[in-house]
Amino acid sequence: MEFDRQKFTAALDTIKQNYHSSEQPVNNQTFTLHLFDILPSTNQKLWQLIEQGAPPGTVVIATEQQAGKGQWGRQWYSPPGGLYLSMSLAPNLPAKQAAQLTMSSAWGIAQALRQIGIPVYLKWPNDLVISKYKLGGILTETRVQQERITKAVIGVGINWVNPVPETGINLQSWQENHPGLISSLEMLAALTLMGIVSGYHYWQQQGVNALLPSYEKLLNKIGCPIEVNGQQAIILGVSENGDLRVCLNNDGETPSSEIHLPVGTINLGYS
């Protein structure tokens, strides 16, 4: 499946004209697009381009990835038919805010898809889901100098027409009962990029205290019970630094207590 640059440009222009956002930089955003048939990783290739002087807003898209990565270093299965995309940013943020880059990107992409009628939710920490099935994921990588993030790459994989595992779903199969919402891979790429930019600018202009409530409204497991070190707990939300907030259900004789679980300490699953 080839990616059509002209079709992408037309889709991006249409989306910019109709995008529901009060953030003017979103509509003025320009992208430098690099297309490849096969890459080990779009993130890896984009870092190489950044080292060669590529500016913020540079985008790498591949038809297929052979060494794509997901959360916790897991391999991201990336056969032809999916969207495999990475975009560069130059945020100049405190290093401790790295998780907020992922949160703003995930929220922005979900909002962009929801605006056209696709009921995307978020699974902590970085997954896009529909009806409890994984639609896509986000992998953010950063470079830090003097405790500040100076460069960042937002990598996104979204299932379009590619085969998926039992826990996954692609948009083609979902759209069999909801036709016409997204007509092409190029349109999906344009929506994804606008989502990243919109989420980023919303977070930068409104702050994390405004982003978090909107982000948590889309979390698919708030209020769900989980087990933490043998204790029953309830998911409350997410902290500013990206930790999962849970309330431990104690024995009834002592008050319940809230604890924070860093990314990588628990897997919420898809059931």
N, C-alpha and C positions, 0 to 999 in steps of 0.2 A: 504494500500500500504506500504510494508516494504522497508526500505532503506538498500541496500546491501553494506556492508563495503568493500568487495573485489572489487566489481564493481566500487565503488568510488575511491579506491586506484589506480586501473588500469586507470580510466579516468583522475585522477590527474597526473599520470606519463606521459600519452600521451599529456596532455595539457602543462605540463612543458616543454616537448621536443619541442613543436611547438609554444609556446607562443611568440608573437612578442613584446619583451621588451628588452630595453638596461640595465634594472636594474638587476644586478646579484643577489641581495638578493631575488628577486621574484622566481627565479628558485631554490634557496637553501632553501626556506621557508618550514618548517615542521609544521604539524598540529597534535594536540592531539584531537581525535574525540570521542565525547560522544553522543550516540544515544538513543532516547526515543520514545515510542509510543505516549504517551499523556503527555503534560505539560501544566500548566497554561500559562507559557511564557518562551521562550528560553532565553531571556535576564535575567529574574529573576533567572533561574536555573544557568546560567553562573556566575552571581554575587555570588551565593552561593558557586560554585566551586572555584572562585577566593579567597573568604574568607577562603577556606580550603587549599589554597596554589597552585591552578592551575596556570601554567605559561602563559605568552603571547603566542598566537597561539592556545590556547584552543578553541575548536569549539563544540557547542551544536546544534544538529539537532533533531527536533521532527516531527513525522508524522502528529500530530494535536496539535493545541494550543487552550486552552479553555478560556484564558484571555489575548490574544495578544493585544498589544497596537500600535496605529499609532500616527500620528501627533496630537498635542493638546489633548492628552489623549484619543482619540477616540478608540473604540474597533476595532481591526483588525480581521475580519472574517477569521478564519483559519481552514477550514475543511480538511479532508484527501485529498491528491492529490497535495497539494502545497508544495513549499519549504519554510521551517521555520527554519532559521539558525541564530546563533549568534557567533561572534568571538571576542576574547579578544586581546587588545593591551596595551602596557605600554609606552605611547608616551612622557611623560615629556615635556609638552608644556605649554605656557601661557594660562590661562583660557579663555582669550578673543578669542583664536583660535578654540574654540569648534566647531563652525559652519563649519570650514574648514575640520574637520574630516568627517562630513557628505558629504560635497561637493566632497572631494577626493574619498570617497567610492562610491558615486553615479556615478561620472565620470568614475572611474575605472571599475565598473561593466558594465556600458553602453559600454565602449570601448571593454571590453572582449566579449560581445555579438555581437557588431558590427563587430568585427574581423572575425566572422564566418558567417556573412551575415544577422544578425537580426537587423533591423533598429530602434534601441532603442534611444529615446530622453529623455530629463529630463524635468520634470515640477517642478518649484520651489515650495517648498524648497527641497523635498526629494523623489519625485516619479519617477519611471521608466515608460515610456509610449511608446506605439506603435499605430500609426494612431489615436492619441488623446485619446486612451483608456488606463486605468491604468493597467500596467503589474505587478508592484510591488512597494514596498516602503522601506524606511530605517529609523530606529530609533536608534540614537546614544545616549548613556548614559555615563556619566563620573563621576569620583571621583576627587575632587580637594583638594590639600593640599598646603597651603601657596601660593595661587593664581596660582598654576600650576596643570595641568591635569596629574595625575600620573597613572591612570587606565582608560580604556575605553572599552566599549562593543558596537560593531557594529551589530545591529539586522537587518536582511533582510527577507522580505517576498516576494516571487515571485510566480505568478500563473503558475502552470504547467498543470495539468489536472483537477484541482478542479473547482467547479462551481463558477461563479463570478457575481457581480451585473451588472446592465446595463452600468455603466461607466467603467467596467473592461474588460479585455481580458486575456485568458490564452494561453500559447505557443502551446498547442495541437491544438486548433482551428486555430491559425495563421499558424501553420505548415501544415495544410491540403492543402494549396496552395504553401507551401515552404517546402517540405519534406526533412528529413534527416539531418537537421542542428544540432539538439540536439536529441540524441537517448534515453536519460534516465534522470530520476531525479538526479541520481548520477553524471552524466556529467554536469547538470545544477549547482549542488552544487559545483563541482570542478571549473567550470568557474567563479562562483560567488566569491569564495574564492580567486582565482587568481586575479580577478578584484579588490577586496578590497586591497590586498597586493600591487598590481601594482600601484593603485591610491595613496595609502599611501606613498610608496617609491618615486614616481614621485614628489609628493607635498613636501616631506621632502628634497629631493635632489635638486629640481629645484626651489622651493619656490612658494608662492601663486601667484606672478605676472606672472609666467609661467602657473600655473594651471588655473587661471581665464579665459583667452581667450579661452582655449580648452574647459573648462566647459561651457562657454557661447555659443560656437558654437553648443552645443547640446540642449540648452534651447529651448523649443518648442513655447514659446510665446514672444520672443524678437520682438519688433516692433508692438505688438498687442495693441489695445486701451483698457483701463480699466477706471473705474470711482473711484475716490478717494475723499471721503467726498463731493460728488456732483460735483466735477470737472473732466473734461476729462483729461486723461493722456495717455502716451505711455510708454511701458516697454522698458527700456534701457539695463538692465543687472542686475548683482549682485555685491555687494560690498565685500571687503575682510572679513568683519565680518558676511556675509551671508544675509544682508538686500537686499531687492528688490529695484533696482534703477529705478525710473520713472521720466519722464519729464512732468510737468504739462503744459497743453495748456491753456494759459491765454487768456484774452479778445482781444489780438492783439495789444493793446496799451502798454502793458508792456512785457518785455522779458520773455520767458519761463524759468521755474526754475526746477532744479533737486531736488528731495527729496528722502529719503531712508525710506523704510517701513520694520520694523522688522518682523521676523517670527511670525505669529499668528495674525497680524493686518489685513490681507486681504486673502481671499480664491480665487484663480484664476479659479477654476472650470475646467471642461473638455470639454466644448462646443467649 
